[in-house]
């Protein structure tokens, strides 16, 4: 029970008066794949962004690799971290976005080496070699000198995965990584994610790809209205849902 | 109005042309002969304009009262060259300070701290809202308000006297102060627009990679803002170059003032204004050239930029 990569206890989040997360409890074991599914507006993306502290948690505790996210706990009080400390703590997790968010003014290779060189301060030559290996791994070894806009959506998303991996994160967060893609490009991105899961990476994936969830996930979490409605292994949540809301959602999606 | 209506009738005459094209299509099958659309009105207008331009050029060349001989003799006069040098110095210093201070003001304006953003807003309101000429004369006469400049604690605390305002703020100093502070207000708005044009997802991506503060701004946001900031900044540099001629009211011998001193003596007003204008034109031409190069540099990776040839791709193909 001590090997959780992510542990959420009663995590709450408001945007103004609207409560987006109403107390999330969740465990993500090291080396496991968790898929967050649910209707839009259910808080899946917000929760994912909380794990990386891109959104501040308003109440409850969120631990990544046994460290409290965004706060330091001293003498029974929580102290908000400085921006620089928060930035450091984000290095545990790599993040992949729905809209790719590659840096358009840099080439593919520059995108990948940017953070290792300028955040970690590692020697450029060494990082370039690793970046090339990552590009080969996502099947784009010959596109290092292209600009993101010259690539297809699927290729851009694979580059975004490589860029996150270049920081050697312990955890990968995926925010609807295939939702902005043309249908024929979805497969190539899911293939890269599958191979990543097989290599033992801990992953939290917000997705609408139930086939992917069934095949790859160790745990499927169904969220609705800011709470976790149901969670468990995919054959249970997807194959034999217990809750009415889960059944209703699955019947609409399938 | 007349020319457009003629063009409309010309368009109405088109159908017969395309009708004759149709059978050819069916016959040849693969390539269709294309008859380009003719623009008779446009052509006539162009010819008229060329004639007007030529006659104007001819007149300028043969009209003795332009005194081209005087223009040539003063074009490289030492006072004129010195004046041009000072104009460049004023432009470079004022733009540099203006851009640096403008960037700071833009970041303050976008800050979450309401005090910082209000201060920035107030600064921009004041310096954009009063005429540059007034600001220049104000700084020139600052000694009337503050005869002595000192360094010390506010509200009557101890202070260290630096010297007389008249000595510390020379006419050149007043000119640089006026131009820089005014420019900063305009640059702040331009840079704010540029920063605002960068997609919010870029902040997310940079933060997720562990960037924050200055690094996030300098490495990710500002280089992308540059693309939007550069064209209006080019405008600002050029208008600054010419705007420096306002400092002639402070008796600073910039390019225009140097020309004025000469024609005050020899009464060759028009030839010397031509000399000054030719130098201004040369300088703005050079500036436009560099603006173009910079725009291309910062447009890389965006659609508007010319595509680079990708070596690896051509090799595999």
Interface residues (C-beta under 8 A of the other chain):
Chain A: X52 X54 X83 X84 X86 X87 X88 X90 X91 X93 X94 X95 X97 X99 X101 X102 X103 X104 X105 X106 X107 X114 X115 X118 X119 X120 X142 X143 X144 X145 X146 X147 X148 X149 X150 X163 X164 X167
Chain B: X199 X201 X202 X204 X205 X206 X207 X208 X209 X210 X211 X212 X213 X215 X219 X220 X223 X224 X227 X298 X300 X301 X302 X303 X307 X308 X310 X311 X312 X313 X316
